[in-house]
């Protein structure tokens, strides 16, 4: 696995316009999207959103090029350990290049087929975000398209999102101090069941089979 950290203004604009208002797992707008709407006084478009981002970066002294190096160097410290843990959990590896795009948004979408995900410039714990998103990539690598077709988008999404709770167990030593993967409110019951199962049986295939039945 090789992460390529980039800042692409057009991607940032896309992320804020398309994922700021809501997402598959949350109907709530992000704070910066609300600020965007307040600033542009109506429906955001590529032009006024791009100008807003310029002003926002300047006002908050956010320098993408500097942050790219900071995030890259920070994750490089734990990258090998994370790959080792994730590879052991999922019994697979990510032999691909993945692009990590910086965004002003606090919501960080991803696309496994295209090989990218976002990490926020406006929230802490970037390493946690990176590990969370890569956990989805590992999940897809191990339980991909066939399972999506069998389970349907909603059920697959619920399992996939809930599985990130394993970061709090297997990657606890890699998480920033005092932080953990919290998940979404609607997945808390399933996450609790995952923890209980995993503490007794650390077999990802058996856990997956169990989740496809109970979720």
DOLUMTOR-656171 format. One record per atom (N, C-alpha, C): residue number from 1; x, y, z; residue in three letters. Coordinates in nm, 2 decimals, decimal comma. Each point is the difference from the previous one (the first is absolute). Layout:
DOLUMTOR-656171
R|pos|east|north|up|code
R|NUM|X|Y|Z|ALA
...
END
This chain:
DOLUMTOR-656171
R|pos|east|north|up|code
R|1|0,08|-0,12|0,00|UNK
R|1|-0,08|0,12|0,00|UNK
R|1|0,09|0,12|0,00|UNK
R|2|-0,04|0,10|-0,09|UNK
R|2|0,08|0,12|0,00|UNK
R|2|-0,10|0,12|0,00|UNK
R|3|0,01|0,09|0,10|UNK
R|3|-0,09|0,11|0,01|UNK
R|3|0,07|0,12|-0,07|UNK
R|4|-0,08|0,07|-0,09|UNK
R|4|0,05|0,12|-0,06|UNK
R|4|-0,09|0,12|0,05|UNK
R|5|0,06|0,08|0,08|UNK
R|5|-0,07|0,12|0,06|UNK
R|5|0,00|0,11|-0,10|UNK
R|6|-0,12|0,06|-0,03|UNK
R|6|-0,02|0,10|-0,09|UNK
R|6|-0,10|0,11|0,05|UNK
R|7|0,02|0,12|-0,05|UNK
R|7|-0,11|0,10|0,01|UNK
R|7|-0,04|0,04|-0,14|UNK
R|8|-0,13|-0,02|-0,03|UNK
R|8|-0,06|0,03|-0,13|UNK
R|8|-0,12|0,09|0,03|UNK
R|9|0,01|0,13|-0,05|UNK
R|9|-0,11|0,09|0,03|UNK
R|9|-0,13|-0,05|-0,05|UNK
R|10|0,00|-0,05|-0,12|UNK
R|10|-0,13|-0,05|-0,06|UNK
R|10|-0,06|-0,11|0,08|UNK
R|11|0,09|-0,09|0,05|UNK
R|11|-0,05|-0,11|0,09|UNK
R|11|-0,06|0,06|0,13|UNK
R|12|0,07|0,10|0,05|UNK
R|12|-0,05|0,06|0,13|UNK
R|12|-0,14|0,06|-0,03|UNK
R|13|-0,01|0,07|-0,11|UNK
R|13|-0,13|0,07|-0,03|UNK
R|13|-0,11|-0,11|-0,02|UNK
R|14|0,03|-0,11|-0,06|UNK
R|14|-0,09|-0,11|-0,02|UNK
R|14|-0,04|-0,06|0,13|UNK
R|15|0,09|-0,02|0,09|UNK
R|15|-0,02|-0,06|0,13|UNK
R|15|-0,10|0,09|0,08|UNK
R|16|0,03|0,13|0,00|UNK
R|16|-0,08|0,09|0,08|UNK
R|16|-0,14|0,01|-0,05|UNK
R|17|-0,02|0,01|-0,13|UNK
R|17|-0,13|0,02|-0,06|UNK
R|17|-0,08|-0,13|0,01|UNK
R|18|0,06|-0,11|-0,03|UNK
R|18|-0,07|-0,13|-0,01|UNK
R|18|-0,01|-0,08|0,13|UNK
R|19|0,09|0,03|0,09|UNK
R|19|0,00|-0,08|0,13|UNK
R|19|-0,01|0,09|0,12|UNK
R|20|-0,01|0,13|-0,02|UNK
R|20|-0,02|0,08|0,12|UNK
R|20|-0,14|0,00|0,05|UNK
R|21|-0,10|0,00|-0,08|UNK
R|21|-0,14|0,01|0,04|UNK
R|21|-0,04|-0,13|0,08|UNK
R|22|0,03|-0,11|-0,05|UNK
R|22|-0,04|-0,13|0,06|UNK
R|22|0,08|-0,11|-0,06|UNK
R|23|-0,01|-0,12|0,05|UNK
R|23|0,07|-0,12|-0,05|UNK
R|23|-0,09|-0,12|0,02|UNK
R|24|0,05|-0,12|-0,04|UNK
R|24|-0,08|-0,12|0,02|UNK
R|24|-0,03|-0,03|0,14|UNK
R|25|0,10|0,04|0,09|UNK
R|25|-0,01|-0,04|0,14|UNK
R|25|-0,04|0,11|0,09|UNK
R|26|-0,01|0,13|-0,05|UNK
R|26|-0,04|0,11|0,08|UNK
R|26|-0,08|0,10|-0,08|UNK
R|27|-0,12|0,04|0,05|UNK
R|27|-0,08|0,10|-0,07|UNK
R|27|0,04|0,14|0,03|UNK
R|28|0,09|0,02|0,09|UNK
R|28|0,03|0,13|0,05|UNK
R|28|0,11|0,07|-0,08|UNK
R|29|-0,01|0,13|-0,03|UNK
R|29|0,10|0,07|-0,07|UNK
R|29|0,12|0,02|0,09|UNK
R|30|0,12|0,01|-0,06|UNK
R|30|0,12|0,03|0,08|UNK
R|30|0,00|0,14|0,03|UNK
R|31|0,08|0,04|0,10|UNK
R|31|0,01|0,14|0,04|UNK
R|31|0,05|0,09|-0,11|UNK
R|32|0,10|-0,05|-0,07|UNK
R|32|0,06|0,09|-0,11|UNK
R|32|-0,10|0,01|-0,11|UNK
R|33|-0,08|-0,10|-0,03|UNK
R|33|-0,10|0,01|-0,10|UNK
R|33|-0,11|0,11|0,04|UNK
R|34|-0,03|0,00|0,12|UNK
R|34|-0,10|0,10|0,05|UNK
R|34|0,06|0,14|-0,01|UNK
R|35|0,13|0,01|0,02|UNK
R|35|0,07|0,13|-0,02|UNK
R|35|0,00|0,04|-0,14|UNK
R|36|0,02|-0,10|-0,09|UNK
R|36|0,00|0,02|-0,14|UNK
R|36|-0,13|0,06|-0,05|UNK
R|37|-0,11|-0,07|0,05|UNK
R|37|-0,13|0,05|-0,04|UNK
R|37|-0,03|0,14|0,05|UNK
R|38|0,04|0,03|0,12|UNK
R|38|-0,01|0,13|0,06|UNK
R|38|0,07|0,10|-0,08|UNK
R|39|0,12|-0,04|-0,05|UNK
R|39|0,09|0,09|-0,07|UNK
R|39|-0,05|0,03|-0,14|UNK
R|40|-0,04|-0,10|-0,08|UNK
R|40|-0,04|0,02|-0,14|UNK
R|40|-0,15|0,04|-0,01|UNK
R|41|-0,07|-0,01|0,11|UNK
R|41|-0,14|0,05|-0,01|UNK
R|41|-0,09|-0,08|-0,09|UNK
R|42|0,02|-0,12|-0,02|UNK
R|42|-0,08|-0,08|-0,09|UNK
R|42|0,06|-0,13|-0,03|UNK
R|43|-0,04|-0,06|-0,11|UNK
R|43|0,05|-0,13|-0,04|UNK
R|43|0,15|0,02|-0,05|UNK
R|44|0,09|-0,08|0,07|UNK
R|44|0,14|0,00|-0,04|UNK
R|44|0,03|-0,06|-0,14|UNK
R|45|0,09|0,07|-0,07|UNK
R|45|0,05|-0,06|-0,13|UNK
R|45|0,15|0,00|0,00|UNK
R|46|0,06|-0,05|-0,10|UNK
R|46|0,14|-0,02|-0,01|UNK
R|46|0,07|0,14|0,02|UNK
R|47|-0,05|0,10|-0,06|UNK
R|47|0,07|0,13|0,01|UNK
R|47|-0,01|0,06|0,14|UNK
R|48|-0,12|0,02|0,05|UNK
R|48|0,00|0,06|0,13|UNK
R|48|0,06|-0,09|0,11|UNK
R|49|-0,01|-0,13|-0,01|UNK
R|49|0,06|-0,09|0,10|UNK
R|49|0,15|0,01|-0,01|UNK
R|50|0,06|0,01|-0,12|UNK
R|50|0,14|0,02|-0,01|UNK
R|50|0,05|0,12|0,06|UNK
R|51|-0,07|0,11|-0,02|UNK
R|51|0,04|0,13|0,06|UNK
R|51|-0,02|-0,01|0,16|UNK
R|52|-0,10|-0,07|0,04|UNK
R|52|-0,02|-0,02|0,15|UNK
R|52|0,12|-0,07|0,06|UNK
R|53|0,04|-0,11|-0,07|UNK
R|53|0,11|-0,08|0,05|UNK
R|53|0,13|0,08|0,01|UNK
R|54|0,02|0,09|-0,10|UNK
R|54|0,12|0,09|0,00|UNK
R|54|0,00|0,08|0,12|UNK
R|55|-0,12|0,07|0,03|UNK
R|55|-0,01|0,08|0,11|UNK
R|55|0,01|-0,07|0,13|UNK
R|56|-0,05|-0,12|0,01|UNK
R|56|0,00|-0,08|0,12|UNK
R|56|0,14|-0,04|0,03|UNK
R|57|0,08|-0,05|-0,10|UNK
R|57|0,13|-0,04|0,03|UNK
R|57|0,09|0,12|0,05|UNK
R|58|-0,02|0,11|-0,07|UNK
R|58|0,07|0,12|0,04|UNK
R|58|-0,03|0,05|0,14|UNK
R|59|-0,13|0,00|0,03|UNK
R|59|-0,05|0,04|0,13|UNK
R|59|0,05|-0,08|0,12|UNK
R|60|0,01|-0,13|-0,03|UNK
R|60|0,03|-0,10|0,10|UNK
R|60|0,15|-0,04|-0,01|UNK
R|61|0,07|0,07|-0,08|UNK
R|61|0,15|-0,03|-0,02|UNK
R|61|0,03|-0,15|-0,02|UNK
R|62|-0,08|-0,05|-0,09|UNK
R|62|0,01|-0,14|-0,04|UNK
R|62|0,08|-0,01|-0,13|UNK
R|63|0,11|-0,06|0,00|UNK
R|63|0,09|-0,01|-0,12|UNK
R|63|0,01|-0,14|-0,04|UNK
R|64|-0,08|-0,04|-0,11|UNK
R|64|0,00|-0,14|-0,04|UNK
R|64|0,13|-0,07|-0,03|UNK
R|65|0,09|0,08|-0,06|UNK
R|65|0,13|-0,06|-0,03|UNK
R|65|0,08|-0,04|0,12|UNK
R|66|-0,01|0,08|0,10|UNK
R|66|0,07|-0,03|0,13|UNK
R|66|-0,06|-0,12|0,07|UNK
R|67|-0,14|0,00|0,00|UNK
R|67|-0,07|-0,10|0,06|UNK
R|67|0,02|-0,14|-0,06|UNK
R|68|0,01|0,01|-0,14|UNK
R|68|0,03|-0,13|-0,07|UNK
R|68|0,12|-0,07|0,06|UNK
R|69|0,11|0,08|0,02|UNK
R|69|0,12|-0,06|0,06|UNK
R|69|-0,02|-0,05|0,14|UNK
R|70|-0,07|0,09|0,08|UNK
R|70|-0,03|-0,04|0,14|UNK
R|70|-0,07|-0,13|0,01|UNK
R|71|-0,11|-0,01|-0,08|UNK
R|71|-0,08|-0,12|0,01|UNK
R|71|0,07|-0,13|-0,05|UNK
R|72|0,08|0,03|-0,11|UNK
R|72|0,08|-0,11|-0,06|UNK
R|72|0,10|-0,05|0,10|UNK
R|73|0,07|0,09|0,06|UNK
R|73|0,11|-0,04|0,10|UNK
R|73|-0,06|-0,07|0,12|UNK
R|74|-0,11|0,05|0,04|UNK
R|74|-0,07|-0,05|0,12|UNK
R|74|-0,05|-0,14|-0,02|UNK
R|75|-0,06|-0,03|-0,12|UNK
R|75|-0,05|-0,13|-0,02|UNK
R|75|0,11|-0,10|-0,03|UNK
R|76|0,11|0,05|-0,06|UNK
R|76|0,11|-0,09|-0,03|UNK
R|76|0,06|-0,06|0,12|UNK
R|77|-0,01|0,06|0,12|UNK
R|77|0,05|-0,05|0,12|UNK
R|77|-0,07|-0,13|0,04|UNK
R|78|-0,13|-0,01|-0,03|UNK
R|78|-0,08|-0,12|0,04|UNK
R|78|-0,04|-0,08|-0,12|UNK
R|79|0,03|0,04|-0,12|UNK
R|79|-0,05|-0,07|-0,12|UNK
R|79|0,03|-0,15|0,00|UNK
R|80|0,12|-0,04|0,03|UNK
R|80|0,04|-0,14|-0,01|UNK
R|80|-0,07|-0,08|0,11|UNK
R|81|-0,01|0,06|0,12|UNK
R|81|-0,07|-0,07|0,10|UNK
R|81|-0,15|-0,02|-0,03|UNK
R|82|-0,06|0,10|-0,06|UNK
R|82|-0,14|0,00|-0,03|UNK
R|82|-0,02|-0,11|-0,11|UNK
R|83|0,08|0,00|-0,10|UNK
R|83|-0,01|-0,10|-0,11|UNK
R|83|0,01|-0,14|0,06|UNK
R|84|0,09|-0,02|0,09|UNK
R|84|0,02|-0,13|0,06|UNK
R|84|-0,12|-0,05|0,08|UNK
R|85|-0,06|0,09|0,08|UNK
R|85|-0,12|-0,03|0,07|UNK
R|85|-0,12|-0,03|-0,09|UNK
R|86|-0,02|0,09|-0,09|UNK
R|86|-0,12|-0,01|-0,09|UNK
R|86|0,02|-0,13|-0,09|UNK
R|87|0,12|-0,02|-0,04|UNK
R|87|0,02|-0,12|-0,08|UNK
R|87|-0,03|-0,13|0,08|UNK
R|88|0,04|0,00|0,13|UNK
R|88|-0,03|-0,11|0,08|UNK
R|88|-0,15|-0,02|0,03|UNK
R|89|-0,07|0,11|0,02|UNK
R|89|-0,14|0,00|0,03|UNK
R|89|-0,08|-0,06|-0,12|UNK
R|90|0,03|0,06|-0,12|UNK
R|90|-0,08|-0,03|-0,11|UNK
R|90|0,06|-0,11|-0,09|UNK
R|91|0,12|-0,05|0,04|UNK
R|91|0,07|-0,10|-0,08|UNK
R|91|0,01|0,04|-0,15|UNK
R|92|0,04|0,12|-0,02|UNK
R|92|0,02|0,05|-0,14|UNK
R|92|0,09|0,12|0,01|UNK
R|93|0,03|0,06|-0,12|UNK
R|93|0,08|0,12|0,00|UNK
R|93|-0,05|0,09|-0,11|UNK
R|94|0,04|0,12|0,01|UNK
R|94|-0,04|0,10|-0,10|UNK
R|94|0,12|0,03|-0,10|UNK
R|95|0,00|-0,07|-0,10|UNK
R|95|0,12|0,02|-0,10|UNK
R|95|-0,04|0,10|-0,10|UNK
R|96|-0,02|0,12|0,04|UNK
R|96|-0,05|0,10|-0,10|UNK
R|96|0,04|0,14|0,05|UNK
R|97|0,00|0,10|-0,09|UNK
R|97|0,02|0,14|0,04|UNK
R|97|-0,13|0,06|0,03|UNK
R|98|0,00|0,07|0,11|UNK
R|98|-0,12|0,07|0,05|UNK
R|98|0,03|0,15|0,02|UNK
R|99|-0,08|0,09|-0,05|UNK
R|99|0,02|0,14|0,01|UNK
R|99|-0,08|0,05|0,12|UNK
R|100|0,07|0,08|0,08|UNK
R|100|-0,07|0,06|0,12|UNK
R|100|-0,01|0,15|-0,03|UNK
R|101|-0,12|0,05|-0,02|UNK
R|101|-0,02|0,14|-0,04|UNK
R|101|-0,04|0,08|0,13|UNK
R|102|0,06|0,11|0,02|UNK
R|102|-0,03|0,09|0,10|UNK
R|102|-0,13|0,08|-0,03|UNK
R|103|-0,08|0,03|0,10|UNK
R|103|-0,12|0,07|-0,02|UNK
R|103|-0,03|0,10|0,12|UNK
R|104|-0,07|0,11|-0,03|UNK
R|104|-0,04|0,09|0,11|UNK
R|104|-0,12|-0,06|0,07|UNK
R|105|-0,07|-0,09|-0,07|UNK
R|105|-0,12|-0,07|0,06|UNK
R|105|0,04|-0,09|0,12|UNK
R|106|-0,09|-0,02|0,09|UNK
R|106|0,03|-0,09|0,11|UNK
R|106|-0,06|-0,14|-0,03|UNK
R|107|-0,07|-0,01|-0,11|UNK
R|107|-0,05|-0,13|-0,04|UNK
R|107|0,09|-0,05|-0,11|UNK
R|108|0,04|-0,13|0,02|UNK
R|108|0,11|-0,05|-0,09|UNK
R|108|-0,05|-0,12|-0,08|UNK
R|109|-0,05|0,02|-0,12|UNK
R|109|-0,05|-0,11|-0,08|UNK
R|109|0,12|-0,08|-0,06|UNK
R|110|-0,03|-0,11|-0,06|UNK
R|110|0,11|-0,08|-0,07|UNK
R|110|-0,06|-0,07|-0,12|UNK
R|111|0,08|-0,05|-0,09|UNK
R|111|-0,04|-0,08|-0,11|UNK
R|111|0,11|-0,11|-0,02|UNK
R|112|-0,04|-0,12|0,03|UNK
R|112|0,09|-0,11|0,00|UNK
R|112|0,04|-0,04|-0,15|UNK
R|113|-0,09|0,00|-0,09|UNK
R|113|0,03|-0,03|-0,13|UNK
R|113|0,09|0,10|-0,07|UNK
R|114|-0,02|0,13|0,03|UNK
R|114|0,09|0,10|-0,05|UNK
R|114|0,13|0,01|0,08|UNK
R|115|0,00|-0,05|0,12|UNK
R|115|0,12|0,00|0,08|UNK
R|115|0,03|0,13|0,07|UNK
R|116|-0,10|0,06|0,07|UNK
R|116|0,03|0,13|0,07|UNK
R|116|-0,09|0,01|0,12|UNK
R|117|0,04|0,08|0,09|UNK
R|117|-0,08|0,05|0,11|UNK
R|117|0,05|0,14|0,05|UNK
R|118|-0,09|0,06|0,08|UNK
R|118|0,03|0,14|0,05|UNK
R|118|0,04|-0,01|0,14|UNK
R|119|0,08|0,10|0,04|UNK
R|119|0,04|0,02|0,14|UNK
R|119|-0,02|0,15|0,03|UNK
R|120|-0,05|0,04|0,11|UNK
R|120|-0,04|0,14|0,03|UNK
R|120|0,12|0,08|0,05|UNK
R|121|0,00|0,12|-0,05|UNK
R|121|0,10|0,10|0,04|UNK
R|121|-0,05|0,08|0,13|UNK
R|122|-0,13|-0,02|0,03|UNK
R|122|-0,06|0,08|0,10|UNK
R|122|-0,04|-0,08|0,13|UNK
R|123|0,05|-0,12|0,01|UNK
R|123|-0,03|-0,08|0,12|UNK
R|123|0,13|-0,07|0,04|UNK
R|124|0,00|-0,04|0,13|UNK
R|124|0,12|-0,07|0,05|UNK
R|124|0,00|-0,15|-0,04|UNK
R|125|0,11|-0,07|0,04|UNK
R|125|0,01|-0,14|-0,01|UNK
R|125|-0,01|-0,05|-0,14|UNK
R|126|0,08|0,06|-0,09|UNK
R|126|0,01|-0,05|-0,14|UNK
R|126|0,04|-0,14|-0,01|UNK
R|127|0,09|-0,05|0,08|UNK
R|127|0,03|-0,14|0,00|UNK
R|127|-0,11|-0,09|0,02|UNK
R|128|-0,09|0,04|0,09|UNK
R|128|-0,12|-0,08|0,03|UNK
R|128|-0,09|-0,01|-0,13|UNK
R|129|-0,02|0,12|-0,06|UNK
R|129|-0,08|0,00|-0,12|UNK
R|129|0,06|-0,09|-0,11|UNK
R|130|0,13|0,01|-0,02|UNK
R|130|0,07|-0,08|-0,10|UNK
R|130|-0,02|-0,15|0,03|UNK
R|131|0,02|-0,04|0,12|UNK
R|131|-0,02|-0,14|0,04|UNK
R|131|-0,14|-0,04|-0,02|UNK
R|132|-0,10|0,08|0,04|UNK
R|132|-0,14|-0,03|-0,02|UNK
R|132|-0,03|-0,02|-0,15|UNK
R|133|0,04|0,09|-0,08|UNK
R|133|-0,03|-0,01|-0,15|UNK
R|133|0,07|-0,13|-0,06|UNK
R|134|0,12|-0,02|0,04|UNK
R|134|0,08|-0,12|-0,05|UNK
R|134|-0,07|-0,13|0,05|UNK
R|135|-0,06|0,01|0,12|UNK
R|135|-0,07|-0,12|0,05|UNK
R|135|-0,11|-0,04|-0,10|UNK
R|136|-0,07|0,10|-0,05|UNK
R|136|-0,10|-0,03|-0,11|UNK
R|136|0,06|-0,06|-0,12|UNK
R|137|0,12|0,04|-0,04|UNK
R|137|0,07|-0,06|-0,11|UNK
R|137|0,03|-0,14|0,03|UNK
R|138|0,05|-0,03|0,11|UNK
R|138|0,03|-0,14|0,04|UNK
R|138|-0,13|-0,09|0,01|UNK
R|139|-0,11|0,06|0,05|UNK
R|139|-0,12|-0,07|0,00|UNK
R|139|-0,05|-0,04|-0,14|UNK
R|140|0,02|0,10|-0,09|UNK
R|140|-0,04|-0,03|-0,14|UNK
R|140|0,09|-0,10|-0,06|UNK
R|141|0,13|0,00|0,03|UNK
R|141|0,09|-0,09|-0,06|UNK
R|141|-0,03|-0,14|0,04|UNK
R|142|-0,05|-0,02|0,13|UNK
R|142|-0,03|-0,13|0,05|UNK
R|142|-0,15|-0,04|-0,03|UNK
R|143|-0,09|0,09|0,01|UNK
R|143|-0,14|-0,03|-0,02|UNK
R|143|-0,06|0,11|-0,10|UNK
R|144|0,04|-0,02|-0,12|UNK
R|144|-0,04|0,11|-0,10|UNK
R|144|-0,13|-0,02|-0,07|UNK
R|145|0,01|0,02|-0,13|UNK
R|145|-0,12|0,02|-0,09|UNK
R|145|-0,10|-0,12|0,01|UNK
R|146|0,04|-0,12|0,02|UNK
R|146|-0,09|-0,11|0,01|UNK
R|146|-0,09|0,02|0,12|UNK
R|147|0,06|0,04|0,11|UNK
R|147|-0,08|0,02|0,12|UNK
R|147|-0,09|0,12|-0,01|UNK
R|148|0,05|0,10|-0,06|UNK
R|148|-0,09|0,12|-0,02|UNK
R|148|-0,13|-0,04|-0,08|UNK
R|149|0,02|-0,09|-0,10|UNK
R|149|-0,12|-0,04|-0,08|UNK
R|149|-0,09|-0,09|0,09|UNK
R|150|0,06|-0,09|0,08|UNK
R|150|-0,08|-0,09|0,08|UNK
R|150|-0,08|0,08|0,11|UNK
R|151|0,07|0,10|0,06|UNK
R|151|-0,06|0,06|0,12|UNK
R|151|-0,08|0,13|-0,04|UNK
R|152|0,03|0,06|-0,11|UNK
R|152|-0,06|0,13|-0,03|UNK
R|152|0,08|0,11|0,06|UNK
R|153|-0,01|0,12|-0,05|UNK
R|153|0,08|0,12|0,04|UNK
R|153|-0,02|0,03|0,15|UNK
R|154|-0,12|0,00|0,05|UNK
R|154|-0,02|0,05|0,14|UNK
R|154|0,06|-0,10|0,10|UNK
R|155|-0,03|-0,13|-0,02|UNK
R|155|0,05|-0,10|0,10|UNK
R|155|0,16|0,00|-0,01|UNK
R|156|0,05|0,00|-0,12|UNK
R|156|0,14|0,00|-0,02|UNK
R|156|0,07|0,12|0,07|UNK
R|157|-0,06|0,11|-0,02|UNK
R|157|0,05|0,13|0,06|UNK
R|157|0,00|-0,01|0,15|UNK
R|158|-0,11|-0,05|0,06|UNK
R|158|-0,01|-0,01|0,14|UNK
R|158|0,11|-0,09|0,06|UNK
R|159|0,03|-0,11|-0,06|UNK
R|159|0,10|-0,09|0,04|UNK
R|159|0,14|0,07|-0,02|UNK
R|160|0,02|0,05|-0,11|UNK
R|160|0,13|0,06|-0,03|UNK
R|160|0,03|0,12|0,09|UNK
R|161|-0,09|0,08|0,03|UNK
R|161|0,02|0,11|0,09|UNK
R|161|0,02|-0,05|0,14|UNK
R|162|-0,07|-0,10|0,04|UNK
R|162|0,01|-0,05|0,14|UNK
R|162|0,13|-0,07|0,02|UNK
R|163|0,06|-0,06|-0,10|UNK
R|163|0,12|-0,07|0,02|UNK
R|163|0,12|0,09|0,04|UNK
R|164|-0,02|0,13|-0,02|UNK
R|164|0,11|0,09|0,04|UNK
R|164|0,02|0,01|0,15|UNK
R|165|-0,09|-0,06|0,07|UNK
R|165|0,02|-0,01|0,15|UNK
R|165|0,12|-0,08|0,04|UNK
R|166|0,04|-0,09|-0,09|UNK
R|166|0,11|-0,09|0,02|UNK
R|166|0,13|0,09|0,01|UNK
R|167|0,00|0,12|-0,05|UNK
R|167|0,12|0,08|0,01|UNK
R|167|0,03|0,03|0,15|UNK
R|168|-0,11|0,01|0,08|UNK
R|168|0,02|0,03|0,14|UNK
R|168|0,06|-0,11|0,08|UNK
R|169|0,00|-0,12|-0,06|UNK
R|169|0,06|-0,12|0,06|UNK
R|169|0,13|-0,03|-0,06|UNK
R|170|0,00|-0,02|-0,13|UNK
R|170|0,13|-0,05|-0,06|UNK
R|170|0,10|0,11|-0,03|UNK
R|171|-0,05|0,13|-0,01|UNK
R|171|0,09|0,11|-0,03|UNK
R|171|0,01|0,10|0,11|UNK
R|172|-0,04|-0,04|0,12|UNK
R|172|-0,01|0,09|0,11|UNK
R|172|0,14|0,07|0,02|UNK
R|173|0,11|-0,08|-0,02|UNK
R|173|0,13|0,05|0,03|UNK
R|173|0,04|0,10|-0,11|UNK
R|174|-0,07|0,01|-0,11|UNK
R|174|0,03|0,09|-0,11|UNK
R|174|-0,08|0,12|0,00|UNK
R|175|-0,11|0,00|0,07|UNK
R|175|-0,09|0,11|0,01|UNK
R|175|0,06|0,12|0,07|UNK
R|176|-0,03|0,12|-0,04|UNK
R|176|0,04|0,12|0,08|UNK
R|176|-0,05|-0,01|0,14|UNK
R|177|0,08|0,04|0,10|UNK
R|177|-0,04|-0,01|0,14|UNK
R|177|-0,13|0,07|0,03|UNK
R|178|-0,09|-0,08|0,07|UNK
R|178|-0,13|0,05|0,04|UNK
R|178|-0,10|0,00|-0,11|UNK
R|179|0,03|-0,06|-0,12|UNK
R|179|-0,10|-0,01|-0,11|UNK
R|179|-0,04|-0,14|-0,02|UNK
R|180|-0,12|-0,01|-0,07|UNK
R|180|-0,04|-0,14|-0,04|UNK
R|180|-0,10|0,02|-0,11|UNK
R|181|-0,03|-0,11|-0,07|UNK
R|181|-0,09|0,00|-0,11|UNK
R|181|-0,14|-0,01|0,05|UNK
R|182|-0,08|0,10|-0,01|UNK
R|182|-0,13|0,01|0,07|UNK
R|182|-0,12|-0,06|-0,09|UNK
R|183|0,01|0,01|-0,13|UNK
R|183|-0,11|-0,05|-0,08|UNK
R|183|-0,12|0,09|0,01|UNK
R|184|-0,10|-0,04|-0,08|UNK
R|184|-0,13|0,07|0,00|UNK
R|184|-0,10|-0,05|0,10|UNK
R|185|-0,09|0,08|0,05|UNK
R|185|-0,09|-0,04|0,10|UNK
R|185|-0,08|-0,12|-0,04|UNK
R|186|-0,04|-0,01|-0,12|UNK
R|186|-0,09|-0,11|-0,05|UNK
R|186|0,08|-0,14|0,00|UNK
R|187|0,13|0,01|0,02|UNK
R|187|0,08|-0,13|-0,01|UNK
R|187|0,05|-0,04|0,13|UNK
R|188|-0,04|0,07|0,11|UNK
R|188|0,06|-0,03|0,13|UNK
R|188|-0,03|-0,14|0,05|UNK
R|189|-0,13|-0,05|-0,02|UNK
R|189|-0,03|-0,13|0,05|UNK
R|189|0,08|-0,11|-0,08|UNK
R|190|0,01|0,02|-0,13|UNK
R|190|0,08|-0,10|-0,08|UNK
R|190|0,14|0,00|0,04|UNK
R|191|0,06|0,12|0,03|UNK
R|191|0,14|0,01|0,04|UNK
R|191|0,02|-0,07|0,13|UNK
R|192|-0,10|0,01|0,09|UNK
R|192|0,02|-0,07|0,13|UNK
R|192|0,00|-0,15|-0,02|UNK
R|193|-0,08|-0,05|-0,09|UNK
R|193|0,00|-0,14|-0,03|UNK
R|193|0,13|-0,05|-0,06|UNK
R|194|0,05|0,09|-0,08|UNK
R|194|0,13|-0,04|-0,07|UNK
R|194|0,11|-0,01|0,11|UNK
R|195|0,00|0,09|0,09|UNK
R|195|0,10|0,00|0,11|UNK
R|195|-0,01|-0,13|0,08|UNK
R|196|-0,12|-0,03|0,04|UNK
R|196|-0,03|-0,12|0,08|UNK
R|196|0,05|-0,13|-0,08|UNK
R|197|-0,04|-0,01|-0,13|UNK
R|197|0,04|-0,11|-0,08|UNK
R|197|0,15|-0,01|-0,01|UNK
R|198|0,07|0,11|-0,03|UNK
R|198|0,14|0,01|-0,03|UNK
R|198|0,08|-0,04|0,12|UNK
R|199|-0,04|0,04|0,12|UNK
R|199|0,07|-0,03|0,12|UNK
R|199|0,00|-0,15|0,03|UNK
R|200|-0,09|-0,07|-0,06|UNK
R|200|-0,01|-0,15|0,02|UNK
R|200|0,06|-0,08|-0,13|UNK
R|201|-0,01|0,07|-0,11|UNK
R|201|0,04|-0,07|-0,12|UNK
R|201|0,05|0,10|-0,11|UNK
R|202|0,13|0,00|-0,01|UNK
R|202|0,07|0,10|-0,10|UNK
R|202|0,01|-0,07|-0,13|UNK
R|203|-0,11|-0,03|-0,06|UNK
R|203|0,00|-0,06|-0,14|UNK
R|203|-0,09|0,09|-0,08|UNK
R|204|0,06|0,07|-0,10|UNK
R|204|-0,08|0,10|-0,07|UNK
R|204|-0,11|-0,07|-0,09|UNK
R|205|0,03|-0,12|-0,05|UNK
R|205|-0,10|-0,06|-0,08|UNK
R|205|-0,13|-0,04|0,08|UNK
R|206|0,03|-0,06|0,12|UNK
R|206|-0,11|-0,04|0,09|UNK
R|206|-0,08|0,12|0,05|UNK
R|207|0,08|0,11|0,03|UNK
R|207|-0,07|0,13|0,04|UNK
R|207|-0,09|0,05|-0,11|UNK
R|208|0,05|0,00|-0,12|UNK
R|208|-0,07|0,05|-0,12|UNK
R|208|-0,13|-0,08|-0,02|UNK
R|209|0,01|-0,14|0,01|UNK
R|209|-0,11|-0,08|-0,02|UNK
R|209|-0,11|0,03|0,11|UNK
R|210|0,05|0,02|0,12|UNK
R|210|-0,09|0,03|0,12|UNK
R|210|-0,07|0,13|-0,03|UNK
R|211|0,07|0,10|-0,05|UNK
R|211|-0,06|0,13|-0,02|UNK
R|211|-0,10|0,00|-0,12|UNK
R|212|0,02|-0,08|-0,09|UNK
R|212|-0,09|-0,01|-0,12|UNK
R|212|-0,14|-0,06|0,05|UNK
R|213|0,01|-0,07|0,11|UNK
R|213|-0,13|-0,07|0,05|UNK
R|213|-0,07|0,10|0,09|UNK
R|214|0,07|0,07|0,09|UNK
R|214|-0,06|0,08|0,11|UNK
R|214|-0,03|0,14|-0,04|UNK
R|215|0,06|0,05|-0,11|UNK
R|215|-0,02|0,14|-0,03|UNK
R|215|-0,12|0,03|-0,09|UNK
END
